[in-house]
């Protein structure tokens, strides 16, 4: 299979590439070909711009994972614009190129996030749940709408609404671990907000699953089947590290430090991967304890 991948040098993209490259021919779209070669190897074709292509007929599949990290910086107006345009603009360009051809890719798998649902309290959330309107929902809703424009009799579109991804190479956990190792880790705010998480190996496996299963289309919650509260996550992380668990980060300090972006940490979603499970996908890491032990063990080796 010939695949066009965006976001190939990112946290998920690099792990995905280690699986794709042995069975498929992959072209990576990146503004920095040097970064592609450094992180992925010189055997990978790097595309600097979609302008190099008249259409996407040469590809069997498109996997779109690119986007400015949503929780890395305070949400200034400029940062909000970067978050939006890094998703919307590229996705719109991909769809335009896809529709310009006569034999387009058979599948487009496009990123999204559980932020689509907005704050949901402790309500169980599936793919049909009604979202709460706020910035994270607005970003994801338009992102998904643009991707779905590629859908036709020739092309199916799968949307993956990612939860917090656990992996040794990056993501939120890598930033959290140092504080816990010093015994300073603890729940944020009330700790009652739910965290929907997924191990990076399951993210890769579900992308491969969606590539191969032609009956799959539409939105899929990319989260483990056991969401936990922030308190439970924090306690489990401390236990796996063998560290005390008594500190607590007050909500006001998060709001002072991160402003509006703090809502991602103080409000949550209890998301279930209903459509993935109905499709027959099996999680390698369904429980948080097992996922954290594997991830933290891998961190020690890096």
C-alpha positions in Angstrom: 0.0 0.0 0.0 1.3 3.5 -0.8 0.5 5.9 2.0 0.7 9.7 2.4 1.4 10.6 6.0 1.2 14.0 7.7 2.6 14.5 11.2 5.1 11.7 10.5 7.9 13.3 12.7 5.6 13.8 15.7 5.0 11.7 18.8 2.5 9.3 17.2 3.8 9.6 13.7 7.3 8.3 14.6 5.9 5.2 16.4 3.4 4.6 13.5 6.3 4.8 11.0 8.1 2.0 12.7 5.2 -0.3 11.8 4.3 1.1 8.4 7.7 1.1 6.8 8.1 -2.7 6.9 4.9 -3.4 4.9 4.1 -0.2 3.0 5.6 2.6 0.9 5.2 5.8 2.8 5.7 9.5 1.8 5.8 12.0 4.6 4.6 15.6 4.2 6.7 17.9 6.2 8.0 21.5 6.1 11.4 20.1 7.1 12.7 17.2 5.0 15.8 17.3 7.1 13.7 16.5 10.2 12.1 13.6 8.3 15.5 12.1 7.4 17.0 12.6 10.9 14.0 11.1 12.7 12.8 8.5 10.2 15.7 7.7 8.0 16.9 8.5 4.4 14.8 5.8 2.9 11.6 7.8 3.4 10.3 10.1 0.7 9.8 13.6 2.1 7.4 16.0 0.5 7.9 19.7 1.3 4.5 20.8 0.0 1.2 19.5 -1.5 1.9 21.8 -4.4 4.3 19.1 -5.6 1.3 17.0 -6.4 -1.6 17.6 -8.9 -3.7 15.1 -7.0 -3.4 12.1 -4.6 -4.2 9.4 -7.1 -0.8 7.8 -6.6 -1.7 7.0 -3.0 -3.9 4.2 -1.6 -4.4 5.9 1.8 -3.9 9.2 3.6 -3.2 9.4 7.3 -3.5 13.0 8.6 -1.9 13.5 12.1 -0.5 17.0 11.7 -1.4 19.8 14.1 0.1 22.3 16.6 0.0 20.7 20.1 -3.1 22.0 21.9 -1.9 21.9 25.5 1.7 23.0 25.1 1.2 26.8 25.5 -1.1 29.3 27.0 -4.0 30.1 24.7 -3.2 33.6 23.5 -5.2 34.7 20.4 -2.2 34.0 18.3 -1.7 30.5 19.7 -5.4 29.7 19.2 -5.0 30.7 15.6 -2.0 28.5 15.2 -3.9 25.6 16.8 -6.8 26.0 14.4 -5.0 26.7 11.1 -2.4 23.9 11.6 -5.4 21.5 11.5 -7.9 23.2 9.3 -5.7 24.6 6.5 -3.7 21.4 5.9 -6.8 19.2 6.1 -8.7 21.4 3.6 -5.6 21.2 1.2 -5.5 17.4 1.5 -9.2 17.1 0.7 -8.9 19.5 -2.3 -6.0 17.4 -3.7 -7.8 14.2 -3.1 -11.0 15.4 -4.9 -8.9 16.7 -7.8 -8.1 13.2 -9.0 -10.1 10.5 -10.8 -8.8 7.6 -8.7 -8.4 8.9 -5.2 -7.1 7.1 -2.1 -9.5 4.4 -0.8 -9.3 5.7 2.8 -8.4 8.8 4.7 -7.7 8.5 8.4 -7.8 11.9 10.0 -6.9 13.0 13.5 -9.3 14.6 16.0 -9.5 14.5 19.8 -11.9 13.8 22.7 -11.8 17.6 23.1 -14.6 17.3 20.5 -17.0 16.6 23.3 -16.0 19.5 25.5 -16.6 19.2 29.3 -18.9 16.3 30.1 -18.5 15.7 33.9 -18.9 12.0 34.8 -21.3 11.2 32.0 -20.3 8.2 29.9 -19.5 9.5 26.4 -19.7 7.6 23.1 -19.4 8.7 19.5 -23.1 9.8 19.4 -22.9 12.0 22.6 -23.8 15.6 22.3 -20.8 17.9 22.7 -20.5 20.9 25.0 -19.6 24.0 22.9 -16.2 25.5 23.8 -12.9 26.1 22.0 -11.7 22.5 22.0 -15.0 21.4 20.4 -14.9 24.2 17.8 -11.4 23.2 16.8 -12.2 19.5 16.4 -15.7 19.9 14.9 -14.4 22.0 12.0 -11.4 19.7 11.6 -13.7 16.7 11.3 -16.1 18.5 9.0 -13.3 19.3 6.6 -12.0 15.7 6.6 -15.5 14.3 6.0 -15.6 16.4 2.8 -13.3 13.7 1.3 -15.9 11.0 1.7 -17.3 9.5 -1.5 -18.1 6.2 -3.1 -14.4 5.8 -3.8 -13.0 7.1 -0.4 -14.0 6.3 3.1 -13.1 8.6 5.9 -12.3 7.6 9.5 -11.9 10.1 12.3 -9.9 9.2 15.4 -10.8 11.1 18.5 -7.7 10.7 20.5 -7.5 10.7 24.3 -4.3 11.4 26.3 -1.7 9.2 24.6 0.7 7.4 26.9 4.2 6.7 25.4 7.8 6.9 26.4 8.8 9.2 23.5 6.6 12.2 24.4 3.2 13.4 25.3 1.7 14.6 28.6 3.1 11.7 30.7 6.7 12.5 29.9 6.1 16.0 31.4 4.3 14.7 34.4 6.9 12.0 35.5 9.7 14.3 36.8 7.4 15.9 39.4 6.2 12.5 40.6 9.7 11.1 40.8 10.5 13.9 43.3 7.4 13.0 45.3 5.6 16.2 44.2 2.9 14.7 42.0 -0.8 14.7 42.8 -4.3 15.3 41.4 -5.2 18.6 39.8 -8.1 20.6 41.3 -10.8 18.3 42.7 -9.3 15.3 41.0 -12.8 14.2 40.1 -12.5 15.1 36.4 -12.2 12.1 34.1 -9.2 11.4 32.0 -9.6 9.4 28.8 -6.3 7.9 27.9 -4.8 5.3 25.5 -1.4 3.6 25.1 0.5 4.7 22.0 0.8 1.1 20.8 -3.0 0.8 20.8 -3.1 4.1 18.8 -0.8 2.6 16.2 -2.7 -0.7 16.1 -6.1 1.0 15.7 -4.8 3.1 12.8 -3.6 -0.1 11.2 -6.9 -1.8 12.0 -8.9 1.1 10.3 -6.6 0.9 7.3 -7.3 -2.7 6.7 -11.0 -2.9 7.6 -12.9 -1.5 4.6 -16.3 -1.5 6.5 -15.0 1.1 9.0 -15.9 4.7 8.5 -16.9 7.7 10.5 -15.8 8.7 14.0 -14.0 6.4 16.4 -13.1 7.2 20.0 -9.4 6.4 20.3 -9.4 5.8 24.1 -8.9 2.8 26.3 -12.1 1.2 27.6 -11.3 2.1 31.2 -11.3 5.9 31.7 -10.3 7.0 35.2 -10.6 10.1 37.3 -7.6 12.4 37.6 -7.3 11.3 41.3 -7.2 7.6 40.2 -4.7 8.3 37.4 -2.4 10.3 39.8 -2.5 7.6 42.5 -1.8 4.8 40.0 1.2 6.8 38.6 2.6 7.4 42.0 2.2 3.7 43.0 3.9 2.4 39.8 6.8 4.8 40.5 6.9 3.8 44.1 6.5 7.4 45.2 4.2 9.1 47.8 0.9 10.6 46.8 -0.1 13.5 49.0 0.5 16.7 47.0 -2.4 18.4 45.3 -2.3 21.1 42.6 -5.0 23.7 43.3 -7.3 24.7 40.5 -6.6 28.4 40.9 -2.9 27.9 40.3 -3.6 26.1 37.0 -5.9 28.9 35.9 -3.3 31.5 36.8 -0.6 29.7 35.0 -2.5 28.5 31.9 -5.5 30.8 31.6 -8.3 29.4 29.5 -6.2 26.4 28.5 -6.5 25.1 32.1 -10.0 23.9 31.3 -8.4 20.9 29.5 -6.9 19.9 32.8 -9.7 20.8 35.1 -12.6 19.5 33.1 -12.7 16.1 31.5 -14.6 13.5 29.5 -15.4 9.9 30.4 -15.1 8.5 26.9 -15.7 5.0 25.8 -14.4 3.4 22.5 -17.8 2.0 21.6 -17.5 1.9 17.8 -14.0 0.5 17.9 -15.1 -2.4 20.1 -18.2 -3.0 18.0 -15.9 -3.2 14.9 -13.9 -6.0 16.7 -10.8 -4.1 17.8 -9.0 -5.5 20.9 -6.8 -3.3 23.1 -3.4 -4.5 24.1 -3.4 -2.2 27.1 -7.0 -1.9 28.4 -6.0 -1.1 32.0 -4.1 1.9 33.3 -1.8 0.0 35.6 -0.5 -2.2 32.7 -0.2 0.8 30.4 1.8 2.9 32.9 4.1 0.0 33.8 5.1 -0.6 30.2 5.5 3.1 29.4 7.6 3.9 32.4 9.8 0.8 31.8 10.3 2.1 28.3 11.2 5.6 29.6 14.0 4.1 31.7 15.5 2.6 28.5 15.5 5.8 26.5 
